[in-house]
Each structure stands twice: as C-alpha cells, then as structure tokens.
C-alpha cells in the first residue's frame, strides 16, 4: 500500500509527466531514424550488377582511340534484357572503331515514364522547355528544371550520375527533366531492382551557326559579361574590355585561344560531347572515337535528336516517337496561346554576315561536328519519312486552359528559332 501511494504521487508530479511523455515518443523517433538510415544506405550502397551492354570505362586510362584496339573491349556476359537491339549494341560496341555507323528510322523509345532532355547550348533549348511546361498539365506529367549552382555541371562524377539515376527512381509520377548535361548511361547507373530508364531526346544545330551564336551571346548576357570581365580585369587590367570588344573575324583569323579549336582542347559547347557521354575523351575536340560514340548513342540511345534548321520536321517526329510527352506539340507550338511563352531573342544586336573566309576556317576546324550533324540529319529525315503516312491522319487536339491570343507569324517564329 505504501509503494502504491508513493507511485501515484510520483506519477502525478511534473517530472513524471515529462518523463512519461518522452518515453511515449521514443517509438516514433526510432522509426524516423530507422527510415533515414535505410534511405541513406540505399543512396551510398555500392550497386553490384551487370550492365545491359558493354561500355568503354577504361578508355581514357589506355591513352585514346589510337591505342585502344577493339580486341581489348569485350561485351559483358549478362542475361539478355528486354531490349530487341541488345545483341546489335554488343556487336557494334565491340568493334566501334572499325564500324561504319548508319542511321535508321527505328523508334528506340523505351517503355518508361521519364524523359531526359539534355540541352545543347544555343539550340532552341528555351523553346523546348516552354513546350514541355505547356504540355505537362494536358498530358499529366511534371516538368523539372535543373537548378544551376555552379558554372559547369556538365561533366559529372560517377557518384553524381548515380544520384541522378536514383532521383529518377524515386519519382513514381511521369516526369520530364532538362539539363545542360553530357549523355549519362542510366542503364549502367540504375539500381538492380529498377527496370525503367529515362527516354532521351535533344535538339542540335548547324555547328558554325551555333558557334557564332554562342560567341555573341557571351557578350550580350549581362551576368556572364560582368563575371567574365571582372575575372579578366583582376588577372590583368584592360583584358576584360579587350575581350568584350573582340570581333569574331579577328578571333578566328588571328587564332585567338577562344576561337582556335585546336585538336585535344576541351569542348563543352559542341554536340559531340553532349551525345558522347561522361568520359574525359568525350570533351576533347577532334577525337575520332568520341565522334563514333556520339553517333552510337544518337542511334541507339536517343528517341529523337531534332535539328533547329528542320524545326517542323522535329516537332512532327517528337509527337509521334514520344507521344507521352509531346502529343499535340505541333498544334501547341503554332497556337496563339503559346505566343507569350516563345523564346525571346537574347541576341538583339544586329550583326554583319560572317565572311566566307571565316566560315570556311570554322567549317574546316569543325569537320567532326559536321560529320555528326549530317548523321543526325539523315536519321531525322528517315524518322520523318517513316511517319509520313500518319501525318495525313488527324491527330488528337490538345486544348490548353490558357487564354487564346493573337498568333505569331510563321516567319517571325522561325527567325526566333534560328537565332537560338
């Protein structure tokens, strides 16, 4: 009886109430901590599984394409996945240096709910993003823009690539994602228990036009100009203003480092690195193996690689090859309601036409880029030809909730595209 009364008195005290309250919350705290530890283990866990196809992970360590014989690369010995082109990929990759790649009209789009748009600079990127955002509500998917915290996040580490693959795996709703990123092999970095991988698409542009546009854009974008000039002025007074007033013709003909395009220099702007992948050799200008790998990825990994110079054809192929994300894109692009979401010209200055001499010099230095460009053009034309009969049929109309406005003329809109 004595101990019972003492227990009741203690239980009714303030200290007892506090202690009992803490004890009641212990299971909840333990549960939350356990879940966080489990998620952390998933993120840092070393994934031990075989790839769907061989890749050249040891290429850069063996000294470039000249010393990298095809006999050193063997296809992975795995169980064949649900990919009708798996055997063909293995054969081509095993002898990539000795293979003449030919574009086809095949639809390589995987069965997926995700789309990765790895943007190539100065190639209608803002227009494509605006279209994805506009269509997302009608097609019931979400578009995620990448938030840039550093100037260069295009060449990523293995851990960063795995983290991005994990990010997709935790999205159970249809999702599109855009980023200035070199090609990522999601098959290599996905978890062993996940069968889906994002579909790939991008848009390329005539190499010289893109180079000229980028050269001028760097001197128009206010934030970029302030950063570049400030950095140069701190290093050597007067060089910032000299850089700002530099003429394209002088830059090319006088072989300024900014326009020299020497073989082996790092290149984060051209289409080859963005299609080649996340390897050091992919960003080396003039690398023949990087060109081959870019062609391989364009043919076997990308659903669509559009071209700014063939914009209407690009929209048609996107709509038929990636209907989950681009159904109704042709109608939406030409609708009056899309007028306020169009790309704004960021190069408002008027420039003189580039001289034939400068164009010739640039084209000679961009021979690999033009070889890839012609490859992409042939593939786009073949894909468009394969859906020619379907283009005569009426397509499902997509009606947006936004207010209808006056239409932009066809010539004005195409002029905007060619400038970006």
HELIX and SHEET records of a PDB file:
HELIX    1   1 UNK A    2  UNK A   11  1                                  10    
HELIX    2   2 UNK A   14  UNK A   44  1                                  31    
HELIX    3   3 UNK A   60  UNK A   62  5                                   3    
HELIX    4   4 UNK A   65  UNK A   67  5                                   3    
HELIX    5   5 UNK A   70  UNK A   72  5                                   3    
HELIX    6   6 UNK A   86  UNK A   94  1                                   9    
HELIX    7   7 UNK A   96  UNK A   98  5                                   3    
HELIX    8   8 UNK A  125  UNK A  139  1                                  15    
HELIX    9   9 UNK A  158  UNK A  169  1                                  12    
HELIX   10  10 UNK A  186  UNK A  189  1                                   4    
HELIX   11  11 UNK A  207  UNK A  217  1                                  11    
HELIX   12  12 UNK A  222  UNK A  235  1                                  14    
HELIX   13  13 UNK A  239  UNK A  244  1                                   6    
HELIX   14  14 UNK A  248  UNK A  253  1                                   6    
HELIX   15  15 UNK A  271  UNK A  276  1                                   6    
HELIX   16  16 UNK A  280  UNK A  283  5                                   4    
HELIX   17  17 UNK A  288  UNK A  300  1                                  13    
HELIX   18  18 UNK A  308  UNK A  310  5                                   3    
HELIX   19  19 UNK A  311  UNK A  321  1                                  11    
HELIX   20  20 UNK A  323  UNK A  326  1                                   4    
HELIX   21  21 UNK A  329  UNK A  334  1                                   6    
HELIX   22  22 UNK A  336  UNK A  341  5                                   6    
HELIX   23  23 UNK A  356  UNK A  365  1                                  10    
HELIX   24  24 UNK A  367  UNK A  386  1                                  20    
HELIX   25  25 UNK A  390  UNK A  392  5                                   3    
HELIX   26  26 UNK A  410  UNK A  418  1                                   9    
SHEET    1   A 5 UNK A 142  UNK A 145  0                                        
SHEET    2   A 5 UNK A 175  UNK A 179  1                                        
SHEET    3   A 5 UNK A 114  UNK A 118  1                                        
SHEET    4   A 5 UNK A 199  UNK A 204  1                                        
SHEET    5   A 5 UNK A 302  UNK A 307  1                                        
END                                                                             
